[in-house]
């Protein structure tokens, strides 16, 4: 009992010390202090600093290259005051892209990183805050930024960058006509994820093997094993091998980008390998704990990063469960235990040896899967059933690819012919890897997305996304999931798809396309491929939209049918929820795609919700003349590209209690005017330029609407509209 109390006291003391240290580091971090001088609104600044990382090229246009990178500030002038704050900041650069280590001077618009505007969206500001970055500087024109001089960065990192570029050439020699294979080799050997197409990375994510793209404990462990396999035939003792292996794995971590995951793994491996210097068998759990202490002393934010949690969770699970699982599996394939080993046949010896290797591999794979399961479900909402079997095949294959990659680098430095032999051998290994991962990803039930438990059980949920230009609405009613528009392809990929996965949606019950504007339906075909909607609803009106034409051609190529609807039709979303089409009527002629947009009335939980999408003044006038009952409880309206909407006459006829109004503009621009907003006096207005996405829950003839940003909410318990 006394030992238990002592242990509890030590844990409390350590926890208090950790959080005290974390509080001091966060609140006195240079990046945080800089954020107190700025705001969410852009402020003009003049700054000078050193480029911290290899810039990411975003695009090339009339104004030259556009790139993004982190800069370590040396000096900044804000509102006439000059400060020396050694803070890291994110820079959106225009003009010729600088290099790591360049000293740059810039005039920019600075603002603090804005939070995400939609549920399910990756919270990049929070991620960057953990790295000490709180602000972004946007350079508008190439003349606003210049490189003063070079060679100011960390010389070790500069040498590592040059080494990585040289290694990339050796790894991909003679594979110029196979970009997918060469990209995957670079990803698996050097951790360069961008070299592999998004579609291929998606396959690895679904099979639970995305860890192969991140240089972490697995890569460091495999690299150390390969180095040791080269040293063992040379009769190098373990103590001497420590002085070779540790510097080499540190070099490998630097060459692969010195990511937090690789540095974490290097520290863990160095502590475990370094135990051989004192000729003591390392106690794995003690080494793991020591690595954790060293890492957290260096940066307390590590505890809150998914990579840290994944790494230590997986390693802990392997240490706890792998030995027992291996003993359990080792029984299979073994000869009769009462049969003396001297009497085993060659066949039995071979089977027993293979069984031992397979049982060890299976034990580690299952233990790692168990250790990663809470984080995979928590962060990605993914349960990959095929991960255990996939790892049994893909991890040894990745080991072969990494080994042959090292041989191609070493051999290529001696002779291009020798290097090409190993790169072509790697071509075969990567092709096999792709066949296996595609096979596992396509297996029925190989993966499933799950929603985390949450409180409340509304009859109907409506999520109105904030995409700026374009719309998308998710409706969940009595277990049925419908999507009304998808936004652009970029918005679908980066916002809508992660959200749908976070809600545990593996198949949509229906997809409705309101009109042919690419900002509203650019992601429709991707939604069909990803979520296989049971019904696809479209307007019968033709338009000149290239996005709509591509969508219809794509459906034809996939032999997928759709249903066309017009005024008067009713769509049953669930037993108690319907969509009634108010506009357009058959034969209606509109000038633009927005003018031909659908207008629908939803009835659910005793309430009416009017979806106006991007319709403008002519559509509102037509509805006022032809629709006798426009009254609703909630009006969800977009913004027409050219024409005004939300006229006083239309708002009087609809008489909503809540209005959700999209911005109708690109990032940083809104078509919602303060003058129009001031006319809204009889309804609660959710301006999405200020609230972001809006979530609406309906139950028992009442509803609650809540903005994603700022927490503004409105509740109505009336009896219906």
Secondary structure, 3 states (H helix, E strand, C coil): CHHHHHHHHHHHHHHHHHHHHHHHHHHCCHHHHHHHHCCCCCEEEEEEEEECCCCEEEEEECCEEEEEEEEEEEEEEECCEEECCCCEEEEEEECCCCCCCCEEEEEEEEEECCCCCCCCCCCHHHHHHHCCCCEEEECCCHHHEEEEECCCCCHHHHHHHHHHHHHHHHHCCCCCCCHHHHHHHHHHHHCCHHHCCHHHHHHHHHCCCHHHHCCCHHHHHHHHHHHHHHHHCCCCCHHHHHHHHHHHHHHHHHHCCCCHHHHHHHHHHHHHHHHHHHCCCCCHHHHHHHHHHHHHHHCHHHHHCHHHHHHHHHHHHHHHHHHHHHHHHHCCCCCCCCCCHHHCCHHHHHHHHHHHHHHHHHHHHHHHHHHHHHHHHHHHCEEECCHHHHHHHHHHHHHHHHHHHHHHHHHHHHCHHHHHHHHHHHHHHHHHHHHHHHHHHHCCCCEEECCCCCCCCCCEEEEECCCCCCCCEEEEECCEEEEECCCCHHHHHHHHHHHHHHCCCCCCCEEECCCCCHHHHCCHHHHHHHHCCCEEEEECCCCCCHHHHHHHHHHHHCCCCCEEECCCCEEEEECCEEEEEEECCCCCCCCCCCCCCCEEEEEECCEEEEEEECCCHHHHHHHHHHCCCCCCCEEEECCCCCCCCCCHHHHHHHCCCEEEECCCCCCCCCCCCHHHHHCCCCCEEEEHHHHCCEEEEEECCEEEEEECCCCCEEEECCCCC
